[in-house]
């Protein structure tokens, strides 16, 4: 809206967002943590404030590989979400001990003609009985299966 203020609706079931990555990017020589009052932390915590008010059933967040996935998961867990993220991913298709602790997605493996590696965080409201608690992990596993 070119800087104009808009009323953001609260009756939302699914939030798909990507908060600023500037402070976590490998191209940034002056990185900041999520708590350092940088652009990335400010946009994440602004989004989190909205999440607390709106409480969407499902949240899908995208960011660069260097984002603080564990911190973002913890913040969402503290307000009532079950989470999984690329930063906490354990690939069940690999043998034990070789599973790694991360799984990120490169656009070139999804039929997009450039390479850009990103991570995802999936969160579901813990109080919605109809949503399976393993949905965040199932979502990431499903994304993996879509790679070419």
N, C-alpha and C positions, 0 to 999 in steps of 0.2 A: 504494500500500500504506500510505497515511497515515503516511509517515515510517519504516515498518518496513524493515529491510534485507532484501533478497532476493538470492538467487544469480542472477546474470545468465548465461544460457547462452552458450556459445562456438561451438556447432555451428549457425551461422546462415548461410544463403546470401545473403539480402537484408536489408539494414538500411534501414528507412524512418524518418527521424528529423527532428525540428526542435529544434535547440538554442535556448537562451534568446535572445530578440531585444532585451531591455531596453536594453542599452548601445548598440544601433545604431538604435533607433527614432527617427523624426522627432519623436515626442512627448516625447522625453527631452532636456531642456536641459543635461544633464551627461553627455554621451556619453563612452564609454571605448573604446579600441581593443581588439582581441582579446588583446593582450599586457598590458593594464593591470590584470589580476587582478580584473576585474569578473565579474558573473554570466554574461554572454554568453561571454566567453573561457573561464571556468572550465568551463562545460558543454560547449563545443566541445572543449577539450583533454581533458576527462574521456571524452567520446565517442571521441576519437581514440585514447586509451590502450586503450579496449576494442577498437577497430578493429584496432590493432596485434596484440592478443592473438588475436582471433577471425578476422581477415582474411576477412570476407564477400566473396563474388564481386561483388556489386553494392551500391552505396550510393546512396540518394536522400535528399538533405537539403533542407529547406525553411527559409526565413528571410525577413526583411524586405528591401526593396530596398537599404537602406543597409548591409547586412552586408558584411564584407570578403571578397567572393567570391574575389578573386585570392589572398589569403593562405590561405583555406581550401583552395583548389585546390592551391596549392603544398605545403601540409602533407600532403595526401593523396598527391600525386605523389611526395613524398620517402619515403613508406612503400610504394610500389609500385602506385599506381593511375593510370589514365588518366582524365582529368576533362574536364568541360565544365560551365559554369554560366551562369545568366542574366546574370551580370555580365561574362561574356566572350563573349556571343552575338553572332554576325554573321548577320543575316537574309538568306539567299541569294535570297529572293524580291524583294528591293528592289534597285534599280540600284546598281552600284558607286559608292562615294562617298556614298551615302544609306543605307547599311546600318545605321548606328548601332553602338554597342558594347554595348548591353544589350538584353535582352528579358525582361520580367517578365510575370506572368500575373495578371489581375484576375478574381476569382471571379464577377463579374457576367457575364463572357463564357463561363462554364461552367455556366449555368443555376442558379446559387446566388443567392438573392434579397438579396444585399448586396454592397457593393464592398470588397474587401480585396486589395491588390496584393502579391504575393509572388514571390520568386525561388526557383530550384531549382539544386542542384548534383548532377550525376550522376557517379558514379565506378565504374569497373570494374577489377578486378585485372588488372594488365598481364601476369601470368604464365599466364593461362588462355587457351590458344590457341583454344578453341572460341568465345570471346566476341569479336566483331568490334571492332577498336580504335576505330571511329567510332560505336560504340553510344551513348556519352554525347551526342554531337551529334545523332544520329538520334532519340534519345529526346526532346530538346528540340524538334526540328523536328516530331515527331509530336504533342507537346502543343500546339504552335502550330496545327496542323491541326484540333484538336478545338474550338478557339474558335468560338463561334456568330457 
